[in-house]
Amino acid sequence: MKVTAFVLTLFTVGWAAVPLASAKHTILVNRIGPSASELFIANGDGSHERKLFPATGFDYDASFSADGKWIIFTSERDGSANIYRVGVDGLGLERLTDNSGFNDQAALSPDGKLLAFVSTRGSGSTNIWILDIKTRKLQDLTHTRAPSGNFRPTWSPDGKWIVFSSDRNIEADRNTKFDHAKGRWEHLQAASLYVVQPDGTGLRRLTPAGKFAGSPKWSPDGKRVVFYELPVEDTFAARGFGVPASQIVSVDVATSARMEHTSGPGLKISPQFLSANRIGYIAKAGPGEHGGLAFTTGEHGPDAWIRNPSWSPDGKSVVYEKFIYSSRQNQPVFASDPEFELRYSGEFPAVSSTGKLALSPFGELTAGVNLSQISLSVMDLDGGNAKRVFSDKEGGAYAPTWSPDGQWIAFGFGAFFTDRETKPARLMMVRADGSEKRDLTSGPINSGFPSWSPDGKQIVYRIWAQQERGLRILNLQDGSITKLTSDYDNFPTWSPTADRICFTRATQNAFDIFSVRPDGSDLMQLTDAPGNDAHCAWSPDAKYIVFSSSRLGFRDEAPLYDVAPQPYAELYVMKADGSDQQPITDDKWEEGTPTWVPETVKRARR
């Protein structure tokens, strides 16, 4: 590897200590998901839609009550996701659950007395809970533990059974464990259908291993369950990274006899029996397309990007959600721990000692984003005074890091998600105003994800090549390179006290957080949990580390998401030695690439 050497004089900036027990700690985070979600009611064919609520909020996953008078839905209007109900005219709003965890995907029993819903309360993983509306008594129906989860419960017409999807057998089912998508570090999801009685007895599996089965609904006579089905290996692409085919299938609950109701290409999700011979569903189109309501009898509703439809019992009305993707800079992200103030900032945020924010702003990861040509921008912490400081159509700019004096930004430039070996990335730097672009590395080895040392003299970064991987340290004064590690390592971050570097390492079937001294000694594994731990960031006093973790598993069916690589990732905080690991978010979206706001910057903003 060749290195472009130059001498750079930088001033060391001290980091003010901030004890964890003091006032709120501000952490910037990227939450991959919509900026808002609105509920709409329309005719059964999708025509003549109207908003359920006049104001824009964060409402989703709605369903009708059996008598057609109520709509049950999830809302984040009061912070955490909780269950509400409202009349079909948008009046009579009532909150049904009150919990700081994640509560979603609810359905009322046919008599309206019991509520089945998904909740992370207790264990942190998604279980099906039953709430008695009158007595407020709660029951955990499924009792599974992470990384398994249970999703999308629906009552049988007679109220004697609940059907749901679950990946509870990911370890027991051969070839369907918590595996990664091919060539990636995101996970596949292997879910099957199960039925259980409301008291927790009679649990039985309806669909076999080897296929993904999701979003079950009962036929009007209660004899069959309809669902969508696709290969397990396609559950990553189905999130918006390809256009795999799925089919609408039903199964006889008594005999397990299957019937396929669709064929051919296209991703079909969220089916529901509208009569014995007619099923409605969503045609989830590919990137840049919309799709919309479709029916097994051949009709199609208006072209629209809608999700999670639920038809009224008579099939004459349908409620669904529409996601809104717009700027969310500086908007709050709900934290389950009140000691933390979380703010949305976009991808790979980096805060300078002068209070400026550098971002690789590839937006909301919506359709049409070209990940190979991402630019680099600098702005105020609230998103104001934004300026693009680097853009080049030949590659993307990722993972900026500030020099300690706030004058320079180093970053990786090139290919990072595809063509990593045929189009190697290199390290570059640029002044905060966009001037004086300089190469730091060159050659055939892909280099990226840098982190500046507190004294400003070195940069740690990761390399990626067929025969060589690991972390390297670049000396900015003479251009020399030191090998720090030689494993599958990434996302290094230098501690503010300069004595350690935390990073992500591939371990057996997972990724975990490690730390090491800059001379390569005293390697420590800090996390060891199912799923992936990544994107570590130090607190200003270097006593704590925030990171992203998928250890709690999926919060919903993976194919229902749009362009969300890891929709299950939550933020955790731990001490620098790996002890006292605690989650600080609990929702259905992906939180990643966090960074702590230095106390010096927070004081300057007051």
NORNOR-V330814 format. One record per residue. N is the residue number from 1. PSI is psi in whole degrees, 0 to 359 (none if undefined). OMEGA is omega in whole degrees, -180 to 180 (999 if undefined). Layout:
BEGIN
{{N & PSI & OMEGA} {N & PSI & OMEGA}}
END
This chain:
BEGIN
{{1 & 133 & 175} {2 & 149 & -179} {3 & 133 & 174} {4 & 110 & -175} {5 & 142 & 171} {6 & 156 & -179} {7 & 131 & -177} {8 & 124 & 178} {9 & 123 & -178} {10 & 154 & 178} {11 & 133 & 178} {12 & 133 & 179} {13 & 126 & 179} {14 & 151 & 179} {15 & 126 & 180} {16 & 136 & 179} {17 & 144 & 178} {18 & 104 & -179} {19 & 147 & -176} {20 & 334 & -176} {21 & 4 & -179} {22 & 206 & 180} {23 & 176 & -176} {24 & 143 & 175} {25 & 131 & -179} {26 & 124 & 178} {27 & 130 & 174} {28 & 141 & -173} {29 & 152 & 172} {30 & 118 & 176} {31 & 110 & -178} {32 & 112 & -178} {33 & 181 & -179} {34 & 160 & 176} {35 & 343 & 176} {36 & 164 & 178} {37 & 129 & -178} {38 & 144 & 177} {39 & 139 & 179} {40 & 147 & 171} {41 & 139 & 180} {42 & 172 & 170} {43 & 162 & -176} {44 & 335 & 179} {45 & 5 & 179} {46 & 0 & -179} {47 & 158 & 174} {48 & 54 & 180} {49 & 156 & 174} {50 & 153 & 178} {51 & 142 & 174} {52 & 322 & 178} {53 & 141 & -178} {54 & 328 & -177} {55 & 148 & 177} {56 & 134 & 180} {57 & 211 & 178} {58 & 79 & -177} {59 & 140 & -177} {60 & 175 & 176} {61 & 61 & -178} {62 & 155 & 174} {63 & 155 & 178} {64 & 150 & 168} {65 & 163 & -176} {66 & 333 & 179} {67 & 359 & 177} {68 & 7 & -176} {69 & 338 & -175} {70 & 154 & 171} {71 & 124 & 177} {72 & 136 & -177} {73 & 167 & 176} {74 & 142 & 178} {75 & 145 & 173} {76 & 23 & -176} {77 & 337 & 180} {78 & 20 & 178} {79 & 267 & 180} {80 & 163 & -180} {81 & 121 & 179} {82 & 168 & -174} {83 & 136 & 178} {84 & 164 & 167} {85 & 154 & -178} {86 & 153 & 176} {87 & 158 & -178} {88 & 345 & 176} {89 & 5 & 179} {90 & 8 & -178} {91 & 163 & 177} {92 & 35 & -178} {93 & 133 & -180} {94 & 134 & 177} {95 & 130 & -176} {96 & 332 & 177} {97 & 152 & -179} {98 & 90 & -173} {99 & 143 & -178} {100 & 356 & 177} {101 & 203 & -179} {102 & 122 & -179} {103 & 127 & -167} {104 & 172 & 168} {105 & 54 & -172} {106 & 153 & 176} {107 & 133 & 176} {108 & 144 & 175} {109 & 159 & -178} {110 & 328 & 179} {111 & 0 & 176} {112 & 9 & -175} {113 & 333 & -176} {114 & 146 & 178} {115 & 122 & 172} {116 & 132 & -178} {117 & 165 & 177} {118 & 136 & 178} {119 & 148 & 176} {120 & 3 & -179} {121 & 144 & 179} {122 & 277 & -172} {123 & 340 & -175} {124 & 342 & 176} {125 & 164 & -175} {126 & 115 & 176} {127 & 160 & 174} {128 & 126 & 179} {129 & 153 & 176} {130 & 128 & 177} {131 & 125 & 171} {132 & 113 & -173} {133 & 322 & -175} {134 & 310 & -175} {135 & 345 & -177} {136 & 14 & 178} {137 & 137 & -178} {138 & 147 & 178} {139 & 129 & 173} {140 & 114 & -173} {141 & 333 & -169} {142 & 331 & 170} {143 & 30 & 178} {144 & 164 & -178} {145 & 154 & -178} {146 & 147 & 7} {147 & 13 & 178} {148 & 157 & 178} {149 & 166 & -180} {150 & 141 & -168} {151 & 158 & 165} {152 & 57 & 179} {153 & 145 & 177} {154 & 137 & -179} {155 & 143 & 171} {156 & 156 & -178} {157 & 331 & 179} {158 & 359 & 177} {159 & 9 & -176} {160 & 346 & -177} {161 & 155 & 172} {162 & 129 & 174} {163 & 144 & -180} {164 & 164 & 174} {165 & 153 & -178} {166 & 143 & 171} {167 & 32 & -177} {168 & 340 & -177} {169 & 28 & -177} {170 & 331 & 179} {171 & 331 & -177} {172 & 325 & -178} {173 & 126 & 180} {174 & 134 & 178} {175 & 13 & 178} {176 & 31 & 177} {177 & 184 & -175} {178 & 66 & -173} {179 & 160 & 176} {180 & 152 & 171} {181 & 148 & -175} {182 & 124 & 178} {183 & 9 & -177} {184 & 174 & 178} {185 & 357 & 175} {186 & 155 & -173} {187 & 150 & 166} {188 & 166 & 176} {189 & 125 & 178} {190 & 102 & -177} {191 & 145 & 174} {192 & 171 & 179} {193 & 145 & 179} {194 & 153 & 171} {195 & 149 & 179} {196 & 152 & 176} {197 & 157 & -176} {198 & 343 & 176} {199 & 5 & 177} {200 & 358 & -180} {201 & 166 & 174} {202 & 20 & -179} {203 & 130 & -178} {204 & 140 & 178} {205 & 134 & -179} {206 & 327 & -176} {207 & 148 & -174} {208 & 171 & 175} {209 & 165 & 176} {210 & 342 & 177} {211 & 153 & 172} {212 & 130 & 177} {213 & 131 & -175} {214 & 167 & 175} {215 & 60 & -177} {216 & 146 & 174} {217 & 147 & -178} {218 & 151 & 170} {219 & 160 & -178} {220 & 329 & -180} {221 & 0 & 178} {222 & 10 & -177} {223 & 337 & -177} {224 & 158 & 174} {225 & 130 & 178} {226 & 148 & -178} {227 & 172 & 172} {228 & 150 & -172} {229 & 140 & 176} {230 & 163 & 178} {231 & 144 & 179} {232 & 320 & -177} {233 & 350 & 178} {234 & 2 & -175} {235 & 346 & 171} {236 & 310 & 180} {237 & 327 & -177} {238 & 343 & 179} {239 & 358 & 179} {240 & 15 & -180} {241 & 26 & -180} {242 & 180 & -179} {243 & 71 & 177} {244 & 164 & 179} {245 & 140 & 170} {246 & 163 & 180} {247 & 153 & 174} {248 & 123 & -174} {249 & 150 & 170} {250 & 156 & -179} {251 & 140 & 175} {252 & 123 & -175} {253 & 327 & -178} {254 & 319 & -173} {255 & 349 & -176} {256 & 13 & 177} {257 & 131 & -177} {258 & 153 & 172} {259 & 124 & 177} {260 & 126 & -175} {261 & 349 & 178} {262 & 170 & 176} {263 & 172 & 175} {264 & 185 & -175} {265 & 173 & 176} {266 & 143 & 179} {267 & 115 & -176} {268 & 128 & -175} {269 & 171 & 171} {270 & 57 & -179} {271 & 158 & 175} {272 & 134 & 173} {273 & 127 & 173} {274 & 338 & 171} {275 & 183 & -179} {276 & 335 & -174} {277 & 11 & -176} {278 & 129 & -179} {279 & 132 & 173} {280 & 152 & 180} {281 & 177 & 176} {282 & 130 & 169} {283 & 101 & -178} {284 & 104 & -173} {285 & 176 & -178} {286 & 179 & 180} {287 & 134 & 180} {288 & 356 & 179} {289 & 172 & -174} {290 & 314 & -175} {291 & 207 & -180} {292 & 201 & -180} {293 & 140 & 176} {294 & 163 & -174} {295 & 147 & -178} {296 & 348 & 176} {297 & 2 & 173} {298 & 345 & -179} {299 & 162 & 176} {300 & 141 & 174} {301 & 184 & 178} {302 & 146 & 177} {303 & 119 & -177} {304 & 149 & 176} {305 & 88 & 180} {306 & 158 & -177} {307 & 156 & 172} {308 & 61 & 178} {309 & 152 & 172} {310 & 123 & -180} {311 & 149 & 175} {312 & 161 & -178} {313 & 327 & 179} {314 & 358 & 178} {315 & 5 & -176} {316 & 344 & 180} {317 & 155 & 177} {318 & 139 & 175} {319 & 140 & -179} {320 & 174 & -180} {321 & 154 & 171} {322 & 128 & 180} {323 & 147 & 176} {324 & 131 & 178} {325 & 111 & 179} {326 & 179 & -178} {327 & 134 & 178} {328 & 17 & -175} {329 & 126 & 176} {330 & 4 & 176} {331 & 147 & -179} {332 & 146 & 171} {333 & 127 & -174} {334 & 129 & 176} {335 & 131 & 179} {336 & 342 & 175} {337 & 116 & -175} {338 & 350 & 177} {339 & 346 & -174} {340 & 133 & 171} {341 & 115 & -180} {342 & 136 & 179} {343 & 136 & 177} {344 & 136 & -179} {345 & 348 & -174} {346 & 190 & -170} {347 & 137 & 176} {348 & 58 & 180} {349 & 146 & 176} {350 & 125 & -177} {351 & 130 & 180} {352 & 167 & 177} {353 & 343 & 179} {354 & 3 & 175} {355 & 17 & 177} {356 & 152 & -179} {357 & 128 & 174} {358 & 137 & -176} {359 & 150 & 163} {360 & 86 & -165} {361 & 76 & 177} {362 & 35 & 166} {363 & 218 & -173} {364 & 17 & -178} {365 & 33 & 179} {366 & 173 & -177} {367 & 140 & 176} {368 & 351 & 179} {369 & 128 & 178} {370 & 100 & -175} {371 & 346 & -178} {372 & 359 & -177} {373 & 37 & -179} {374 & 138 & -179} {375 & 179 & 179} {376 & 132 & -178} {377 & 154 & 175} {378 & 140 & -176} {379 & 174 & 170} {380 & 164 & -179} {381 & 332 & 179} {382 & 6 & 179} {383 & 354 & -179} {384 & 162 & 177} {385 & 41 & -179} {386 & 140 & 178} {387 & 130 & 175} {388 & 122 & -176} {389 & 347 & 176} {390 & 134 & 176} {391 & 134 & 180} {392 & 123 & -177} {393 & 348 & -179} {394 & 354 & -180} {395 & 175 & 179} {396 & 151 & 178} {397 & 121 & -172} {398 & 150 & 169} {399 & 67 & 178} {400 & 153 & 173} {401 & 137 & -176} {402 & 145 & 167} {403 & 154 & -176} {404 & 332 & 179} {405 & 359 & 177} {406 & 17 & -176} {407 & 335 & -175} {408 & 154 & 174} {409 & 125 & 171} {410 & 150 & -177} {411 & 167 & 173} {412 & 140 & -180} {413 & 128 & 178} {414 & 219 & -178} {415 & 129 & -177} {416 & 331 & -177} {417 & 331 & 175} {418 & 159 & 177} {419 & 32 & -177} {420 & 331 & -177} {421 & 328 & -179} {422 & 337 & 178} {423 & 76 & -173} {424 & 139 & 176} {425 & 163 & 178} {426 & 164 & 174} {427 & 140 & 175} {428 & 169 & 172} {429 & 157 & -179} {430 & 150 & 175} {431 & 160 & -177} {432 & 339 & 179} {433 & 3 & 179} {434 & 0 & -179} {435 & 168 & 173} {436 & 57 & 175} {437 & 135 & -177} {438 & 141 & 172} {439 & 139 & 175} {440 & 328 & 177} {441 & 164 & 174} {442 & 174 & 179} {443 & 185 & -171} {444 & 352 & -176} {445 & 130 & -180} {446 & 121 & -177} {447 & 137 & 180} {448 & 184 & 178} {449 & 62 & -176} {450 & 162 & 172} {451 & 129 & -175} {452 & 142 & 175} {453 & 152 & -178} {454 & 335 & 178} {455 & 357 & 176} {456 & 6 & -175} {457 & 344 & -175} {458 & 161 & 174} {459 & 129 & 173} {460 & 143 & -178} {461 & 171 & 179} {462 & 150 & 174} {463 & 155 & -179} {464 & 118 & 175} {465 & 164 & -177} {466 & 320 & -176} {467 & 359 & -175} {468 & 126 & 177} {469 & 171 & 177} {470 & 193 & -180} {471 & 144 & 179} {472 & 153 & 176} {473 & 124 & 180} {474 & 125 & 174} {475 & 115 & -175} {476 & 342 & -177} {477 & 324 & -179} {478 & 358 & 177} {479 & 5 & -179} {480 & 154 & -178} {481 & 135 & 178} {482 & 135 & 176} {483 & 123 & 178} {484 & 313 & 178} {485 & 167 & -180} {486 & 19 & 178} {487 & 184 & 177} {488 & 86 & -174} {489 & 153 & -177} {490 & 173 & 175} {491 & 52 & 178} {492 & 147 & 178} {493 & 124 & -179} {494 & 135 & 179} {495 & 150 & 179} {496 & 336 & 178} {497 & 1 & 171} {498 & 357 & -172} {499 & 348 & -179} {500 & 160 & 174} {501 & 124 & 174} {502 & 153 & -177} {503 & 172 & 178} {504 & 134 & 179} {505 & 141 & 174} {506 & 121 & 174} {507 & 194 & -177} {508 & 109 & 177} {509 & 25 & 180} {510 & 173 & 172} {511 & 138 & -176} {512 & 164 & 179} {513 & 132 & 175} {514 & 165 & 168} {515 & 156 & -176} {516 & 155 & 174} {517 & 154 & -178} {518 & 343 & 176} {519 & 6 & 178} {520 & 0 & -178} {521 & 168 & 173} {522 & 51 & 177} {523 & 131 & -179} {524 & 131 & 171} {525 & 120 & -173} {526 & 332 & 179} {527 & 152 & 178} {528 & 83 & -175} {529 & 158 & 174} {530 & 145 & -177} {531 & 194 & -175} {532 & 138 & 169} {533 & 132 & -175} {534 & 180 & 174} {535 & 55 & 180} {536 & 149 & 177} {537 & 138 & -176} {538 & 147 & 168} {539 & 160 & -177} {540 & 333 & 179} {541 & 4 & 178} {542 & 15 & 179} {543 & 340 & -175} {544 & 158 & 178} {545 & 131 & 171} {546 & 143 & -179} {547 & 169 & -180} {548 & 137 & -177} {549 & 143 & 175} {550 & 18 & -173} {551 & 338 & -179} {552 & 357 & 177} {553 & 186 & -178} {554 & 149 & 175} {555 & 352 & -179} {556 & 177 & 177} {557 & 127 & -175} {558 & 318 & -177} {559 & 350 & -180} {560 & 348 & -179} {561 & 161 & 176} {562 & 115 & 175} {563 & 52 & 176} {564 & 102 & -175} {565 & 315 & -180} {566 & 78 & -173} {567 & 358 & -176} {568 & 0 & -171} {569 & 132 & 176} {570 & 159 & 176} {571 & 137 & 175} {572 & 154 & 172} {573 & 139 & 177} {574 & 163 & 171} {575 & 163 & -174} {576 & 339 & 178} {577 & 6 & 178} {578 & 358 & -179} {579 & 165 & 175} {580 & 52 & 179} {581 & 122 & -176} {582 & 136 & 176} {583 & 146 & 176} {584 & 359 & 169} {585 & 158 & -179} {586 & 91 & -177} {587 & 186 & -177} {588 & 2 & -175} {589 & 171 & 179} {590 & 122 & 172} {591 & 129 & -178} {592 & 178 & 179} {593 & 56 & -179} {594 & 160 & 172} {595 & 142 & -180} {596 & 140 & 173} {597 & 121 & -179} {598 & 145 & -180} {599 & 328 & 178} {600 & 321 & 179} {601 & 319 & 179} {602 & 319 & 180} {603 & 323 & -179} {604 & 335 & -178} {605 & 343 & -177} {606 & none & 999}}
END
